[in-house]
Amino acid sequence: MLRRGTYSIVAHDPDTGAVGVAVQSHWFNVGAVVTWARAGVGAVATQSIAEPAYGVRLLDRLEAGLDPQAALDEVLAGDEQSGYRQVAVVSVSGDVAVHTGTGCIAFAGHEAGRGFSAQANMMASADVWPAMAQAYERAAGPLQRRLAAALHAAEAAGGDVRGRQSAAMLVVAASGESWQWLVDVRVDDHPEPLQELDRLLDLTDAYELATQGDDLTGEGRHAEAGDRYERASGLAPGNHELLFWAGLAAANNEDMPTALTRVREAIALHPGWHDLLGRLTPDVAPSAGAVLEALSTDG
């Protein structure tokens, strides 16, 4: 048996209907084992002597109409190793079910609240899951940030008795295709996985803004697109991809000095952006030709 000390949280956002799951563990690539979610259905955390198949089995049962408790009872009943499992499930309606088997290594336990459940095993103290629950309930902002707050609270309360190695988060919407997600980030091996998870959440926000900028550019709404690109670049300083597109957005808004400053900085970080300028057609990047010409003229 492979024992995986883990703390995790599953939760439902009543304002948006989104559901999510987040985890940290001293185990490589924990996200591939613990975190499961499906748009319009629910989210699952399966850990301790983890059986990854619980993720699919529980989501399938939720999608077929079972509530979380009935789905969990049915899956546990067919598992001879259920005493070693720790599993939590939340539906898009906010119903929650959780199981901590008596064979889970201390400190192990869970605390469920309205629309969420925090659970942990092989912890440094029994304060971990109550701290997660309190932090989640007190946190503000989008679901992913509230989930992250719970993980940080777990670590502050002692966390995994073996230390830390990997983390993951998966958030899906109240409806959509099964493959769609709002947040999908993993830290497979890192000395400070939660700090890295925070950085990836910032990047997720930045690239979402950049995607909005792309859509607005396609609609010819260049001023609004420029705002999104600028905000995206501000969330990820030093990201030359976002800096480059923020530069082209400034050119679209007839601010060539700002455009050239940003594009030059992006090229200094990665020269390939200069080559790309000459390949971008007006329908993709209306200002690329003007920026390239200005760069050539100014040297």
N, C-alpha and C positions, 0 to 999 in steps of 0.2 A: 504494500500500500504506500502511496505517496501522499504524505500529509502536507497540506499547503496552508500555512497560517495566513489569514486574509481578513481585511475589513472592507465592507462594501455598503452601498446604500442603493435602494431602488425607490423611485418617487414619481408622483404624478403632479403636474402643474394645473391647478384648477382654472387658471386664467386662460391658458392656451390649449389645454388638453394634451400637451406633450407628456411623454413619459421617458424616464432615463435611468441609467445604472452607472455607477462609478465604483472603482475599486483600487486598492493599493495592497501590495504584498511583497514579501521577500521570496519571490518566485519569478523566474524568467518568463516574459511574455504572458503575463497574467490575463490580459484582455482576451486572448484567444480561448481561454478556458471559462472565465467567470461571466463575462458581459454578453447579454443577449437582449435584443429588442426588435420589435417589428412595428412599423407605422400602422396606426389604427388598431393595434392589438394590445401591446403591453411590453413590459421589460422584466428580465429575470437575472438574478445573480445565483450562480451555483458554485459552491466552494467546499472547504474542508477536504474530505476525500471526494474531490469534485468529480461529478459525472457530467461532462459537457452535453450529453444527449438530453439532459433535463431542460436545457434552454429551448431546443426545438420542440420537445414533447409538450412542455407547458404552453408555449406560444401557440402550437397547433390546437391545443384544447381550448385555450381562450378564444381563438379565432372560430372554433366550432360552437361557441356559445356557453361554455362552462365558466363559472366565476373562479377567481384565483384559488379559493379554499378547496372547492371541489376538484379543480384541476390538480392541485398539489397533493391532495389526499389520494387521488387515483394513481398518480405517478409513484408516490411513496409506497403505496400498497403493493406495487409490483417490483419492488427493489429490496432484495435481501440485505443490502448494505445501507439501508435508510438510516440506521442509527449513527452512521458516521457522516451523514450528509448535513450540510447547512445550505438552505435554499430560501430565497425570497422572490416573490412575484407580485407585480402590480399591474392592474389593467388600465386601459384608457378611461375608464369610468372612475378610477381612483380607489377601487377595492384592492385590498392587500392580504396576502397570506405569507407566513414565514414558518420555517421549521429549523430548529437546532437539535440535532440528534444527541443522545446521551453519550455517544462515543466521540464527540468532538473534543479536542484537547483544550483544557483550561489555559487561560481564561477564555470562555466561550459563552456567547449569549446574543440576544437580540432585543431591540426595542422598536415596536411598531407605533406609529402615530397616524394622524389623519392624512391618508394618501401617501404614506412612505413607510419604509422599514430599514433600520440600520442593524447590521449583524457583523459579528466578528468571531474569530477563533484563533487560538494560539497567541493570545495577546499578552502584553506585559502587565496589564492590570484589567480589572473588571470595570474600570471607568471608561473604557474606550467607546462602547456602543451608546451608553447614555450621553456621553459628550457629543457624539455624532448627531444624535437625535436633537439635542438642545441647539446645536449650532445650525442644523438645517432649519429648524422652526424659527430661529431668530434671524436668519439670513434674508437679504433682499436681492432683487434683481432676477434675471432669467434663470431658468431651471439649472443650467449647467454651472452657473456661479454658486448657486445654493448647494449643489452636489459637491463642488470643490470645497466649499466652506466646511462641509461635514468631514471630508477627508482630512483637511488640515487639523480639525479638532481632534480627530482620532489620533493623529501623530503627536499632537501636543499632550494627549492623555497617556502616551506611552507606546501606542502603535503595536506592530508585530514584534514579539519578543526577540525575533532573530534579526530585526533591522528592516531595511527597505531596499527594493530593487526595481519594481516595475509598477505601473499604474495605467488605468484606462478609463475612458468615459464614452458612453454611447447614448445619444438622445434622439428620439424620433417624434414625428408629429402625430396629431390626433387622427389624421387620415393620410392616405397616400399609398403608393406602391410599396411592396414588402422590402424592396431594396433601397428605398429612400431614407435618408437620415438628415438630422439637423446638425449634430455634432458626432464625430467619430474620430477620436484621437487615442493613440497608444504610446506609452513610453515602455519599451521592452526591457531596457537594461540601463540604469542610470544611478549615480550615487545619491541624487536628490530628485526622485521621480515626481514628487508633487510640485516642486518648483518648475520642472520641465513641463509638466502637465499644464500649469498656469500659462507658460509661454505659448504652448500650442493652442490654448483657448484664445489667447490674444490674436494669434495668427488666424484662427478660424473666424474670428470677428472681422479681422482685416480683409481676408479674402472674400468674405460675404459682402462687405462694402464694395470691393473691387468688382465683384460679379454684378452688383447693382449698377455700378458705373458702366460696365460693358453693355448692360441692357439699355440704359439711358442713352448711351452713345448711339446704339442701333436705332433709337427712336429720334435721334437728332437733338436730344435735350442736353446739350454739351455743358451748360453751366451747372446743371444738377449733377451730371456725371463727374465733372471736375471736383465738385464738393465731395463726392463719395471717394474718388481716388486720393484726394488730399487727406481725408480722414483715415483711409486705409493705410497710407504711407506713415501717418503719424502714429498709428498703433504698432507699427513694426519698423522702428528705426534701423537703418542698415540693410533692409530688404531691398535689393536692387531691382527686383521685378516690379514691386509696387512703386518704387521711386521712378522708374522709367515711364510707366503708364500715367503716373501723376504728372510727369513732365509733358507728355503728349496732350493730356487733358488741359494743362495750362495753355498750351499752344492753340488748342481748339477755342479757348476763351480769349484769344488774342493777347495773351500775356507771354510774349516771347522771351523776355529776360528770365522770368521764373522757369519757363520751359527749358531753356538752355542750361540753366544752373542744375536743374534736376536730372536732365538727360546726361549731362557731362559727368555728374557724380555717379550715376548708374553705370556709365561706360567705364569710369575709373575703377569701379568695383568689379566689373565684368565686361571686358572689351567686346564680347559677342553682341551686345546691344547695338553697337555701331553698325555691324553687319546686318542686323535685323531691320534697321531703319530703311535700308534700301530695298527690302523685300516686301514691306507692308504696302498693300494697295489702298487707295482712298476709301473703299467701302469698309475696310477693316480699321484703318487708322487715318482719318482725313488729314491730320496735321503732320504725318510722318515725313512727307516730301519737303514741306517747308522747314521742318526742324533740321533735316539732313542738309538742306541747302544753306541754312543759317550757320550750322556747324562748320561747313566747308568754307564759307565766306569769312567767318571769324577765326578760322584756324583752330 
